Amino acid sequence: MELSYNLRYQKFNFLSKLLIDKEGEVIIYEKGFRLKGKGATDKGELINFSEIKEFYYKEEKIIFVTFNKEKYILSDSGNLFDQMLIDIYKSRNEFLVDALFMKSGKLKAEFECSFERMSKFAKLINKGSGRLCLYEKSLVVIPQNQDAFTIHFDFVNYHEFDEMEYKLKIAMDDGMTIVIDNLGNDYEFFQEKMDNILGGMYETLVNDGLKIAFQEFHAATLLKLAYKMKGGKAVSLKDITKIDKELATKVDEFVFEDPIFREKTKILRDMTDEYGLFYGIAKDDTVKNGFIRWVLFAVPSKNIVAFSVLPRWTEASSNSEKKGPYELYFYKIIMEQGIPAEKVEDKIREIDQALVALRFIKDPCYKDKRDLRHSPYQYAIRKLPFLRILRKSFVGKVSSGDPKDLDKQIEEIFTKSEIK
């Protein structure tokens, strides 16, 4: 349903020169809005939410800047400003939830709540109230007058319910903390749902996933691996060895099942130790008893982290002669200053977030934005911080071929990634 409000709007170019100053209206649509002046002949200007880089409000004015660096100011909406703001944010947030891949799994429940987000430096990011949507693998908070955000359960470090204060505190892998409260009579139901979902995540991965690939291991051992490898996140050989030495060997054999791939990546394996070699295994929901396998090499001495997502594995393909193709993607560890060894963890987290959140689709991790102009990842590559940083650090892609030729290509990548 379209909604409209009378107002005044101004448009400025990137040099802050006033281009338009009109009395008119804003018409709100599902994925954007139209600004038009008074009169039937004024067709106005259609603004899609995908075109907006910054969006905020202050002193009863809505201000936004497009990716083309044009600035708009909406004002003089009278006593309907608050309702107009709610309606615009409602439409904008529906767009953001889809465009930034916030949903993960099926919707399980919805609640009204208050929230507060703090950075890893204990600095307030934002707080407010709104609607909370609980999915199988994520929690999406949709404020009334702020941008929606998501809490992806694969990147939750820990969560804790405060029975005295009726609050939920969530700590993320990157140090951010989120507090959810003011759930009212829904608190106990919310707690039960959250505990069931977070607990069930690991059991599902073990019973429907890891147990198929590693049948000889006890469920308790696989549960420890599932906790670290949530969603297919990269886990170091050292950490898997701590769980079980034999399991570490089997995981290595499972990922490097094809001896050709092992040979092609020998140059990288020889440069890493148990702390620099990482494995990821995720359940492939598109294929019965299928898995996504990937491997990551951290080589701080060359200022490089490289990864390869292998072809989908199924019980049928494990006995097949058809292997490959294999591609390796290389990223600089640091961009401006510092020591590569100190920034490895951050780079691995960026890769983890990108691959897990985007279901192991590699195109958004490196392709030119012009090639992604009509893809569903167009807005994500502009607005997801971890994806933007990762793309900026991309050095090159190497495709499988003759091992000697591959080594030459990798050496050229190392030269490009050197710290000047």
Beta strands, then each sheet from edge to edge (+ up, - down):
strand 1: 3-12
strand 2: 18-28
strand 3: 32-37
strand 4: 45-48
strand 5: 52-58
strand 6: 61-66
strand 7: 71-75
strand 8: 107-118
strand 9: 124-135
strand 10: 138-143
strand 11: 149-152
strand 12: 156-162
strand 13: 167-172
strand 14: 177-181
strand 15: 235-236
strand 16: 277-284
strand 17: 290-299
strand 18: 304-309
strand 19: 327-332
strand 20: 394-399
sheet 1: 4+ 3- 2+ 1- 7+ 6- 5+
sheet 2: 11+ 10- 9+ 8- 14+ 13- 12+
sheet 3: 15+ 16- 17+ 18- 19+ 20-
end
